[in-house]
Amino acid sequence: MSYDPANPLIVQSDKSILVEVSNPRYDEARDALARFAELEKSPEHIHTYRITPLSLWNAASAGHGSDFILDALDRLGRYDLPGNVRTDIIDYISRYGRVKLVREDEQLLLVSEDPALIKEIQHHRHLKPYIVAPHINGGLVVDAARRGHVKQALVQFGYPAEDLAGYAPGAPLEVALRQTALGGDEFILREYQLQAVEIFHAAGSSRGGSGVIVMPCGAGKTVVGLGVLSEIQSETLILTPSIVAARQWIREIIDKTTVPAEAIGEYTGEVKEIKPITVTTYQVLTYRPRKSDEYPHFDLFNRADWGLIVYDEVHLLPAPVFRITAEIQARRRLGLTATLIREDERETDVFSLIGPKRFDVPWKDLERQGWIATAECHEIRVKLPDQLRLEYAVAEEREKYRISAENPRKFDLLDQLVARHKGELVLIIGMYLDQLQKVADRYGAPLITGKTSTREREMLFDAFRRGEQSLLVVSKVANFSIDLPDASVAIQISGTFGSRQEEAQRLGRILRPKGDGQLAHFYSLVTRETRDQEFAANRQKFLTEQGYRYEILYEDELENAATPNGPANGVSVSAIRTG
C-alpha cells in the first residue's frame, strides 16, 4: 500500500472521507469533494464527507464522470483508494442515464441498451404497477400519466432515469429582458447567471428543461429565473414561500422584462388572479379546510397551459406539492435554491421530480469576484446561569433547547454587538417570540413576525432599506426571500434546532454587496455545553460547506476582540464548500 503523508484525504472502505483541515492542500481537496460528496461533520481539525448514490448521481448529471472523481481521490488521498470504493463509484456513476425515458408518438417508453436491466425492471414489484406492456423494440411502455412516479421508483431501484421525453410547449408568451431596467439601472446577466440559464435551457432540447440551480442568496436567483423565462417564451407559474417573496418576483418581472404588468397575476391569500404569468405561494397551494379534504388550489397547476413552473426556494417545497409535481412532468420545471439540504431528507424527491442539480456556483468564488459581500461568521458561546442549570438538567429534550436558546445572558452579548455595530443596518433574528419581544422592547425596535401584516412588513423593510430604521427584530419570516440589500450585520439569538437550510437563508440576508465595500458579519449567540451548542454545530455545517471561516469566541473574549474590520481573537475554524 502506498502512503503519502502530504495528502489531506483518507478515504475509507465505508465511503467516508476524512479531510485534514490544516493540510496545505486542504482548499484543493475541499473544492474537489464539493462536486461528488456530502459533508457530514465539520469540527475544528478533521472534516468528514461521505460518498452516496445521490451525491454521485448529482455529479453525473452535472457532467462529472467517474474518471474525474477517481483522479481527485487518487491525487489527494493519503492511502490507496479502497478497491470497493473505486468499484462502487464507477458502478453508481454508470447507472445514471443507463435507463432513459423517451416518447414515441403518444407512448412513453423506458429504454436501455442493457436488455437484462429492462427485464429486471419489468419484474420489479415497485415498477410493475406503472408498466403497460413490453415494447416491440425491447423497451417498456409505461403509463405516461405516472411519469414522475416512474422516476421516483427508478431512483429507489438504483437506476435514475435520464428523462428525454420532452415537454409541452405551453401557451406562448413574448418575454424579453430589458437592457435598462425601469428603475433606470443597466441590466445585463452576469456570466455565471447566463451560464446557469444556458445549461438549464440546453438550447430547447429535451436534455434541459428540468432541474435545480443552486446559488447563494444575493447572487441573483430571481434574475436567472427571468433569463429562463426569456428563453422558454411561454406562460409561467411561479411558486414562492411567502406573499412578500411573491410580490418581489412581480416587481422584478415588471422592472426587468417587457412583460406588461397587466399580464402578471398574484394568486395568494389576499388576491386570486390567474394571468399569463401567475405568482403564488406554497401556503396557498397547501391550504385545505380540513385534513381529510383535498387541496382546493392544486387545480392551479392545470388552470392554464403553463410552459414552465418555477419553484423558488425549492428546499422548502412542502411535501404535498411533490404529489402534484409527480403528475405534471410534461411541464418544464425550474428549482431555485441556496441549498439542496432538506430537513425532511426528501432530496431524492427533488432530484427525481423537479430534476437533478444542473448548475451551482461556489459562494466564495462569487465573494472573490465581488458579486456578494465578504462575510465573517462568528459563534459566541455563553454560560447558562446557575439558577437555570438545574431546570435544564431535569427538563425534557425539546424543553432543554428552549431553555438554553432563551438564555438571558445572551442579552449582555447582544448589547455589546449592537453597540459595536452602531451606525450599521442590523438584523436580530430568532425563533421564540417571547425572546424576540424582549429584544424589541430593549432597543425600541420594530418586531416582525408571522402575524405582522404584509403591508406593515413591506413598510418596515422599505424604511430599513432607506436607512430610516437601522435595527429590525425578525422571526423566522426573515429566513425566506426578503430583499434587504444594505443589511450588513445579522445576529442570530436562537434557531430552528439544527436547521442547515435556515442558516443558509439567514446568512443570505447580509450577502448582497455593500456600496462602500464593507464586510458583512454573521453572529450566532450560543449557550455552551447545552443542546443549543449541539444544534449550532449542525447549522454551522452549511457555512463550512460554503467555504466560510467560523470564529469561535467565549463571552469574556468579546469585549477584547478586535473591531469588526480588524483581526479577532478566538478559534478560527476552517470551512468547506459543497458544489
C-alpha positions as CSV (number, residue, x, y, z in Angstrom):
1,M,0.0,0.0,0.0
2,S,1.4,3.4,-0.9
3,Y,1.4,6.2,1.6
4,D,1.8,10.0,1.1
5,P,1.6,11.9,4.4
6,A,1.5,15.2,2.5
7,N,-2.0,14.5,1.1
8,P,-5.1,15.7,3.1
9,L,-7.6,12.9,2.4
10,I,-8.2,9.5,4.0
11,V,-10.8,7.5,2.0
12,Q,-12.2,4.6,4.0
13,S,-14.0,1.5,2.8
14,D,-17.4,2.6,4.1
15,K,-17.1,5.5,1.6
16,S,-16.5,8.1,4.3
17,I,-13.7,10.6,3.7
18,L,-11.6,12.3,6.4
19,V,-10.1,15.7,5.5
20,E,-7.2,17.3,7.4
21,V,-8.1,20.9,7.7
22,S,-4.6,22.2,8.4
23,N,-3.1,20.5,5.4
24,P,-1.7,22.9,2.7
25,R,-3.8,21.1,0.1
26,Y,-7.0,21.5,2.1
27,D,-8.6,24.0,-0.3
28,E,-7.8,21.9,-3.3
29,A,-9.4,18.9,-1.6
30,R,-12.4,20.9,-0.4
31,D,-13.2,22.1,-4.0
32,A,-12.8,18.6,-5.5
33,L,-15.0,16.9,-2.9
34,A,-17.7,19.6,-3.3
35,R,-18.6,18.0,-6.6
36,F,-19.4,14.5,-5.6
37,A,-19.5,14.0,-1.8
38,E,-21.7,15.2,1.1
39,L,-20.3,16.9,4.3
40,E,-21.3,15.1,7.5
41,K,-19.2,16.7,10.2
42,S,-17.0,19.8,10.4
43,P,-15.3,20.2,13.7
44,E,-12.0,22.2,14.0
45,H,-9.4,19.7,12.7
46,I,-10.9,16.8,10.7
47,H,-13.9,17.1,8.5
48,T,-15.9,14.1,7.4
49,Y,-17.5,13.6,4.0
50,R,-19.5,10.7,2.6
51,I,-19.9,9.5,-1.0
52,T,-23.6,8.5,-1.5
53,P,-25.5,7.3,-4.6
54,L,-27.3,10.7,-4.7
55,S,-24.1,12.7,-4.5
56,L,-22.7,10.7,-7.3
57,W,-25.8,11.0,-9.5
58,N,-25.9,14.7,-9.0
59,A,-22.2,14.8,-10.0
60,A,-23.0,12.7,-13.1
61,S,-25.9,15.0,-14.0
62,A,-23.6,18.0,-13.8
63,G,-21.1,16.3,-16.2
64,H,-18.6,14.9,-13.7
65,G,-17.7,11.3,-14.7
66,S,-16.0,8.6,-12.7
67,D,-12.6,9.5,-14.1
68,F,-12.8,13.0,-12.6
69,I,-13.8,11.6,-9.2
70,L,-11.2,8.8,-9.1
71,D,-8.4,11.1,-10.2
72,A,-9.2,13.5,-7.4
73,L,-9.3,10.8,-4.8
74,D,-6.1,9.2,-6.1
75,R,-4.3,12.5,-6.4
76,L,-5.3,13.8,-2.9
77,G,-5.5,10.5,-0.9
78,R,-3.0,9.7,1.7
79,Y,-3.5,6.0,1.2
80,D,-4.5,3.9,-1.8
81,L,-8.2,4.1,-2.6
82,P,-10.0,1.0,-1.3
83,G,-11.0,-1.3,-4.1
84,N,-14.6,-1.5,-3.2
85,V,-14.9,2.3,-3.2
86,R,-13.4,2.5,-6.7
87,T,-15.8,-0.1,-7.9
88,D,-18.8,1.5,-6.4
89,I,-18.0,4.9,-7.8
90,I,-17.7,3.5,-11.3
91,D,-20.9,1.5,-10.9
92,Y,-23.1,4.3,-9.5
93,I,-21.9,6.9,-12.0
94,S,-22.6,4.4,-14.8
95,R,-26.1,3.9,-13.5
96,Y,-27.2,7.5,-14.1
97,G,-28.9,7.6,-17.5
98,R,-28.4,3.9,-18.3
99,V,-32.2,3.9,-18.4
100,K,-34.0,6.6,-20.4
101,L,-37.5,7.9,-20.7
102,V,-38.4,8.7,-24.3
103,R,-41.5,9.5,-26.2
104,E,-42.6,7.7,-29.3
105,D,-45.8,9.0,-30.9
106,E,-48.2,9.0,-27.9
107,Q,-46.4,6.4,-25.9
108,L,-43.9,6.9,-23.1
109,L,-41.1,4.4,-23.3
110,L,-38.5,3.2,-20.8
111,V,-35.5,2.1,-22.9
112,S,-31.9,0.9,-22.2
113,E,-29.1,-0.7,-24.1
114,D,-29.0,-3.3,-21.4
115,P,-31.8,-5.9,-22.1
116,A,-31.2,-7.7,-18.8
117,L,-31.8,-4.4,-16.9
118,I,-35.1,-3.9,-18.8
119,K,-36.1,-7.4,-17.9
120,E,-35.3,-6.8,-14.2
121,I,-37.3,-3.5,-14.2
122,Q,-40.2,-5.3,-15.8
123,H,-40.4,-7.7,-12.9
124,H,-39.6,-5.3,-10.1
125,R,-42.5,-5.0,-7.7
126,H,-42.3,-1.2,-7.3
127,L,-42.2,-0.6,-11.0
128,K,-44.7,-3.2,-12.2
129,P,-47.7,-1.0,-11.4
130,Y,-46.5,1.6,-14.0
131,I,-45.7,-0.8,-16.8
132,V,-48.3,-1.0,-19.5
133,A,-46.6,-3.6,-21.8
134,P,-43.3,-4.6,-23.4
135,H,-42.5,-2.7,-26.5
136,I,-41.7,-4.3,-29.8
137,N,-38.2,-2.8,-29.8
138,G,-37.2,-4.2,-26.5
139,G,-38.2,-1.3,-24.1
140,L,-41.2,-1.0,-21.9
141,V,-44.3,1.1,-22.5
142,V,-45.1,2.9,-19.2
143,D,-48.1,4.9,-18.0
144,A,-47.5,8.4,-19.4
145,A,-49.6,9.9,-16.6
146,R,-47.3,8.4,-14.0
147,R,-44.0,9.7,-15.4
148,G,-43.0,11.2,-12.1
149,H,-43.8,8.1,-10.2
150,V,-41.8,6.0,-12.6
151,K,-38.8,8.3,-12.0
152,Q,-39.2,8.1,-8.2
153,A,-39.4,4.3,-8.3
154,L,-36.3,4.1,-10.5
155,V,-34.2,6.2,-8.1
156,Q,-35.3,3.8,-5.3
157,F,-34.4,0.9,-7.6
158,G,-30.9,2.4,-8.0
159,Y,-31.0,3.4,-11.7
160,P,-32.2,7.0,-12.1
161,A,-33.6,7.6,-15.5
162,E,-32.5,10.4,-17.8
163,D,-35.8,12.0,-18.8
164,L,-35.7,12.7,-22.6
165,A,-39.5,12.5,-23.1
166,G,-39.7,16.3,-23.7
167,Y,-42.2,18.9,-22.5
168,A,-45.4,20.5,-23.6
169,P,-44.6,23.9,-25.1
170,G,-47.2,25.7,-23.1
171,A,-49.2,28.8,-24.3
172,P,-46.8,31.2,-26.0
173,L,-45.9,34.5,-24.2
174,E,-43.4,37.0,-25.5
175,V,-40.8,37.8,-22.9
176,A,-37.7,39.9,-23.5
177,L,-35.1,41.1,-21.0
178,R,-34.7,44.9,-20.8
179,Q,-31.2,46.4,-21.3
180,T,-32.2,49.2,-18.9
181,A,-34.5,48.3,-16.0
182,L,-37.5,50.6,-15.4
183,G,-35.7,51.7,-12.3
184,G,-33.0,53.2,-14.5
185,D,-30.2,50.8,-13.9
186,E,-28.4,49.0,-16.6
187,F,-29.5,45.4,-16.7
188,I,-27.4,42.5,-18.0
189,L,-27.0,39.0,-16.9
190,R,-23.7,38.2,-15.2
191,E,-21.5,35.5,-16.8
192,Y,-22.5,32.8,-14.2
193,Q,-26.2,33.8,-14.4
194,L,-26.1,33.4,-18.2
195,Q,-24.3,30.1,-17.9
196,A,-27.0,28.8,-15.5
197,V,-29.7,29.8,-17.9
198,E,-28.0,28.2,-20.9
199,I,-27.3,24.9,-19.0
200,F,-30.9,24.7,-17.8
201,H,-32.4,25.6,-21.2
202,A,-30.0,23.4,-23.2
203,A,-30.9,25.2,-26.4
204,G,-34.5,24.0,-26.0
205,S,-33.6,20.3,-26.2
206,S,-35.1,17.5,-24.1
207,R,-31.8,17.3,-22.2
208,G,-32.7,20.5,-20.5
209,G,-35.9,22.0,-19.2
210,S,-35.9,20.5,-15.7
211,G,-33.6,20.7,-12.7
212,V,-32.3,22.8,-9.9
213,I,-30.0,25.9,-10.0
214,V,-28.1,26.3,-6.7
215,M,-26.8,29.9,-5.9
216,P,-26.3,31.8,-2.7
217,C,-28.8,34.4,-1.5
218,G,-27.9,37.7,-3.1
219,A,-26.4,36.1,-6.3
220,G,-29.5,36.7,-8.4
221,K,-31.5,33.5,-8.4
222,T,-34.6,35.6,-9.4
223,V,-32.6,37.1,-12.3
224,V,-31.7,33.6,-13.5
225,G,-35.4,32.8,-13.4
226,L,-36.1,35.8,-15.6
227,G,-33.4,34.6,-18.0
228,V,-35.1,31.2,-18.2
229,L,-38.5,32.9,-18.8
230,S,-37.0,34.8,-21.8
231,E,-35.7,31.5,-23.3
232,I,-38.9,29.5,-22.8
233,Q,-41.2,32.2,-24.0
234,S,-44.4,30.7,-22.5
235,E,-46.9,31.2,-19.8
236,T,-45.4,30.5,-16.4
237,L,-46.5,29.6,-12.9
238,I,-44.1,30.7,-10.1
239,L,-44.3,29.2,-6.6
240,T,-42.8,31.2,-3.7
241,P,-42.5,30.8,0.1
242,S,-44.4,33.9,1.0
243,I,-46.6,36.9,-0.1
244,V,-43.6,39.2,0.3
245,A,-41.5,36.9,-1.9
246,A,-44.3,36.7,-4.5
247,R,-44.6,40.5,-4.7
248,Q,-40.8,40.8,-5.1
249,W,-41.0,38.4,-8.1
250,I,-43.8,40.5,-9.6
251,R,-41.7,43.7,-9.1
252,E,-38.7,42.1,-10.7
253,I,-40.6,40.9,-13.7
254,I,-42.1,44.3,-14.3
255,D,-38.8,46.1,-13.8
256,K,-36.5,43.9,-15.8
257,T,-38.7,42.3,-18.6
258,T,-41.0,43.6,-21.2
259,V,-44.0,41.6,-19.8
260,P,-46.7,44.2,-19.1
261,A,-48.0,44.5,-15.5
262,E,-51.5,43.5,-16.6
263,A,-50.1,40.1,-17.7
264,I,-48.8,39.2,-14.3
265,G,-51.2,37.9,-11.6
266,E,-50.9,37.4,-7.9
267,Y,-52.6,34.2,-6.5
268,T,-52.2,34.4,-2.7
269,G,-54.3,34.5,0.4
270,E,-55.1,38.2,-0.4
271,V,-55.5,38.2,-4.2
272,K,-56.7,35.5,-6.6
273,E,-55.6,36.3,-10.2
274,I,-54.7,33.9,-13.0
275,K,-52.7,35.7,-15.7
276,P,-50.1,34.6,-18.3
277,I,-47.5,34.8,-15.5
278,T,-49.0,33.9,-12.2
279,V,-47.1,34.0,-8.9
280,T,-48.4,32.1,-5.9
281,T,-47.2,30.8,-2.5
282,Y,-46.7,27.4,-1.1
283,Q,-49.1,28.3,1.8
284,V,-52.0,28.9,-0.6
285,L,-51.3,25.7,-2.6
286,T,-51.3,23.5,0.6
287,Y,-54.3,25.1,2.2
288,R,-57.3,22.9,2.9
289,P,-60.2,23.4,5.3
290,R,-59.7,20.0,7.0
291,K,-57.1,17.4,7.0
292,S,-59.5,15.0,5.3
293,D,-60.1,17.4,2.4
294,E,-58.4,17.6,-0.9
295,Y,-56.2,20.7,-1.6
296,P,-58.6,23.1,-3.4
297,H,-55.9,25.2,-5.0
298,F,-54.0,22.3,-6.6
299,D,-56.1,22.8,-9.8
300,L,-54.0,26.0,-10.3
301,F,-51.4,23.7,-11.9
302,N,-53.9,22.9,-14.7
303,R,-55.9,26.1,-14.9
304,A,-53.7,27.4,-17.6
305,D,-51.3,25.9,-20.2
306,W,-48.1,26.6,-18.3
307,G,-44.9,26.0,-20.3
308,L,-42.7,26.5,-17.2
309,I,-43.2,26.1,-13.4
310,V,-40.6,27.8,-11.2
311,Y,-40.1,26.5,-7.6
312,D,-38.5,29.3,-5.7
313,E,-36.6,28.2,-2.6
314,V,-37.1,24.6,-3.7
315,H,-35.6,23.2,-0.5
316,L,-38.8,24.5,1.3
317,L,-41.2,22.7,-1.2
318,P,-44.0,21.3,1.0
319,A,-44.4,17.5,0.8
320,P,-47.9,17.7,-0.7
321,V,-46.6,19.7,-3.6
322,F,-44.4,16.7,-4.5
323,R,-47.6,14.7,-5.2
324,I,-48.9,17.2,-7.7
325,T,-45.5,17.7,-9.2
326,A,-45.2,14.0,-9.9
327,E,-48.3,14.4,-12.1
328,I,-47.1,17.4,-14.2
329,Q,-43.8,16.0,-15.5
330,A,-44.7,17.2,-19.1
331,R,-44.2,20.8,-18.0
332,R,-40.7,22.3,-17.7
333,R,-39.6,22.7,-14.0
334,L,-37.0,25.1,-12.6
335,G,-35.9,24.8,-9.0
336,L,-34.0,27.7,-7.4
337,T,-32.3,27.4,-4.0
338,A,-29.3,28.3,-2.0
339,T,-29.0,24.8,-0.6
340,L,-30.3,21.4,-1.6
341,I,-30.4,20.3,2.0
342,R,-33.9,19.5,3.2
343,E,-34.8,18.9,6.8
344,D,-37.2,16.2,5.9
345,E,-34.5,14.4,3.9
346,R,-36.5,14.3,0.7
347,E,-33.6,15.4,-1.5
348,T,-34.2,12.3,-3.7
349,D,-37.7,13.6,-4.5
350,V,-36.3,16.9,-5.5
351,F,-33.8,15.0,-7.7
352,S,-36.5,12.8,-9.4
353,L,-39.5,15.2,-9.6
354,I,-38.0,18.7,-10.0
355,G,-34.8,17.4,-11.7
356,P,-31.1,16.9,-10.8
357,K,-28.8,19.7,-9.9
358,R,-28.0,21.4,-13.2
359,F,-25.7,24.2,-12.0
360,D,-24.2,25.6,-8.9
361,V,-21.7,28.3,-8.2
362,P,-19.4,28.4,-5.1
363,W,-20.3,31.1,-2.6
364,K,-16.6,32.0,-2.0
365,D,-16.0,32.4,-5.7
366,L,-18.7,35.0,-6.0
367,E,-17.4,36.7,-2.9
368,R,-13.9,36.9,-4.5
369,Q,-15.4,38.4,-7.7
370,G,-17.3,41.0,-5.7
371,W,-20.8,39.7,-6.6
372,I,-21.7,39.0,-2.9
373,A,-20.4,40.7,0.2
374,T,-17.4,39.3,2.1
375,A,-18.8,37.8,5.2
376,E,-17.2,36.9,8.6
377,C,-19.0,34.4,10.7
378,H,-18.7,34.3,14.5
379,E,-20.1,32.0,17.2
380,I,-20.1,33.5,20.7
381,R,-20.5,31.0,23.5
382,V,-22.1,32.0,26.8
383,K,-22.6,30.1,30.0
384,L,-26.1,29.1,31.3
385,P,-26.8,30.9,34.6
386,D,-26.5,28.8,37.7
387,Q,-30.2,29.3,38.5
388,L,-31.2,27.7,35.2
389,R,-28.8,24.8,35.3
390,L,-31.0,22.6,37.5
391,E,-34.1,23.4,35.4
392,Y,-32.1,22.5,32.3
393,A,-30.8,19.2,33.8
394,V,-34.3,17.8,34.6
395,A,-36.2,19.2,31.5
396,E,-37.4,17.1,28.6
397,E,-35.2,17.1,25.5
398,R,-37.2,19.6,23.5
399,E,-37.6,21.9,26.5
400,K,-33.8,21.7,27.1
401,Y,-33.3,23.5,23.8
402,R,-35.7,26.3,24.6
403,I,-34.2,26.9,28.0
404,S,-30.7,27.1,26.5
405,A,-31.7,29.1,23.4
406,E,-33.5,31.7,25.6
407,N,-30.5,32.1,27.9
408,P,-30.9,35.6,29.4
409,R,-27.1,36.1,29.5
410,K,-27.4,36.5,25.7
411,F,-28.8,40.0,26.2
412,D,-25.4,41.2,27.6
413,L,-23.7,40.0,24.4
414,L,-26.4,41.5,22.3
415,D,-25.8,44.9,23.9
416,Q,-22.1,44.7,23.1
417,L,-22.7,43.7,19.5
418,V,-25.4,46.4,18.9
419,A,-23.0,49.0,20.3
420,R,-20.1,47.6,18.3
421,H,-22.1,48.0,15.0
422,K,-23.7,51.3,15.8
423,G,-24.5,53.1,12.5
424,E,-24.8,49.9,10.5
425,L,-28.0,48.1,9.4
426,V,-28.6,45.3,11.9
427,L,-31.0,42.3,11.9
428,I,-31.6,40.4,15.1
429,I,-33.1,37.0,14.2
430,G,-34.6,34.4,16.4
431,M,-37.1,31.6,16.9
432,Y,-39.0,32.3,20.1
433,L,-41.5,35.2,20.1
434,D,-41.3,36.0,23.8
435,Q,-37.5,36.3,23.5
436,L,-37.8,38.5,20.4
437,Q,-40.4,40.8,22.1
438,K,-37.9,41.4,24.9
439,V,-35.2,42.3,22.4
440,A,-37.5,44.6,20.5
441,D,-38.5,46.3,23.8
442,R,-34.9,46.5,24.9
443,Y,-33.9,48.6,21.8
444,G,-37.2,50.2,20.9
445,A,-37.1,48.4,17.6
446,P,-39.9,47.0,15.4
447,L,-40.7,43.3,15.7
448,I,-41.7,41.5,12.5
449,T,-43.4,38.1,12.9
450,G,-45.8,35.9,11.0
451,K,-48.6,37.9,12.4
452,T,-47.3,41.2,11.0
453,S,-49.4,42.2,8.1
454,T,-47.8,42.1,4.6
455,R,-48.4,45.9,4.3
456,E,-46.6,46.6,7.6
457,R,-43.8,44.3,6.8
458,E,-43.1,46.0,3.4
459,M,-43.3,49.4,5.1
460,L,-40.7,48.4,7.7
461,F,-38.4,46.7,5.1
462,D,-38.6,49.8,2.9
463,A,-37.6,52.0,5.9
464,F,-34.7,49.7,6.6
465,R,-33.5,49.8,3.0
466,R,-33.6,53.6,3.1
467,G,-31.7,53.7,6.4
468,E,-34.5,55.3,8.3
469,Q,-34.7,52.2,10.6
470,S,-31.3,50.8,11.4
471,L,-32.4,47.8,13.5
472,L,-35.1,45.2,12.9
473,V,-36.0,42.3,15.1
474,V,-37.4,39.4,13.0
475,S,-38.7,36.0,13.5
476,K,-38.4,33.1,11.0
477,V,-40.3,35.2,8.4
478,A,-36.9,36.8,7.6
479,N,-35.5,33.4,6.6
480,F,-37.0,33.5,3.1
481,S,-36.8,35.7,0.1
482,I,-36.6,39.1,1.8
483,D,-34.6,41.7,-0.1
484,L,-32.7,43.8,2.4
485,P,-29.7,44.8,0.2
486,D,-28.0,47.0,2.7
487,A,-28.1,44.8,5.8
488,S,-24.5,44.3,7.0
489,V,-25.0,42.5,10.3
490,A,-27.2,39.6,11.3
491,I,-27.3,38.4,14.9
492,Q,-28.9,35.0,15.5
493,I,-30.1,34.6,19.1
494,S,-32.0,31.3,18.5
495,G,-32.5,29.0,15.6
496,T,-34.8,26.2,14.4
497,F,-33.0,23.4,16.2
498,G,-30.2,22.2,13.8
499,S,-31.6,23.6,10.5
500,R,-28.8,24.0,8.0
501,Q,-31.2,25.4,5.4
502,E,-32.2,28.1,7.9
503,E,-28.5,29.0,8.4
504,A,-28.2,29.4,4.6
505,Q,-31.1,31.8,4.5
506,R,-30.1,33.8,7.5
507,L,-26.5,34.3,6.2
508,G,-28.0,35.2,2.9
509,R,-29.8,38.2,4.4
510,I,-26.4,40.1,4.6
511,L,-24.6,38.9,1.5
512,R,-25.7,41.4,-1.0
513,P,-22.7,43.6,-1.9
514,K,-22.4,46.8,0.1
515,G,-21.9,50.1,-1.7
516,D,-18.9,51.0,0.4
517,G,-17.4,47.5,0.2
518,Q,-17.8,47.0,4.0
519,L,-17.7,43.5,5.5
520,A,-20.8,41.6,6.5
521,H,-20.9,40.0,9.9
522,F,-23.0,37.0,10.9
523,Y,-23.1,36.2,14.7
524,S,-24.7,33.2,16.5
525,L,-25.2,33.5,20.2
526,V,-25.0,30.0,21.7
527,T,-25.3,28.6,25.2
528,R,-22.2,26.5,25.7
529,E,-22.3,22.8,26.7
530,T,-26.1,22.5,26.0
531,R,-28.4,21.4,23.2
532,D,-28.1,25.0,21.9
533,Q,-24.4,24.3,21.1
534,E,-25.1,20.9,19.7
535,F,-27.7,22.3,17.3
536,A,-25.5,25.2,16.4
537,A,-22.8,22.7,15.3
538,N,-25.2,21.1,12.8
539,R,-26.3,24.5,11.5
540,Q,-22.7,25.5,11.0
541,K,-22.1,22.7,8.6
542,F,-23.8,24.8,5.9
543,L,-21.3,27.7,6.5
544,T,-18.5,25.1,6.5
545,E,-19.7,23.7,3.2
546,Q,-19.7,27.2,1.6
547,G,-16.1,27.9,2.5
548,Y,-16.6,30.3,5.4
549,R,-14.3,30.5,8.4
550,Y,-16.3,30.3,11.6
551,E,-14.7,32.1,14.5
552,I,-15.5,30.9,18.0
553,L,-15.3,33.3,20.9
554,Y,-16.3,32.9,24.5
555,E,-18.3,35.7,26.3
556,D,-15.4,37.0,28.2
557,E,-13.4,37.4,25.0
558,L,-15.9,39.5,23.0
559,E,-15.1,42.8,24.7
560,N,-11.4,42.5,24.0
561,A,-11.9,41.2,20.4
562,A,-10.7,43.3,17.6
563,T,-13.0,45.8,15.9
564,P,-15.3,44.5,13.1
565,N,-12.8,45.4,10.4
566,G,-9.7,44.0,12.1
567,P,-8.4,40.6,13.2
568,A,-10.2,39.0,16.1
569,N,-9.3,36.7,18.9
570,G,-10.7,33.2,19.3
571,V,-10.5,29.9,17.5
572,S,-10.8,30.1,13.7
573,V,-12.5,27.1,12.2
574,S,-11.8,26.4,8.6
575,A,-14.7,25.7,6.4
576,I,-15.7,23.8,3.2
577,R,-17.9,24.5,0.3
578,T,-20.2,21.9,-1.4
579,G,-21.0,22.3,-5.1
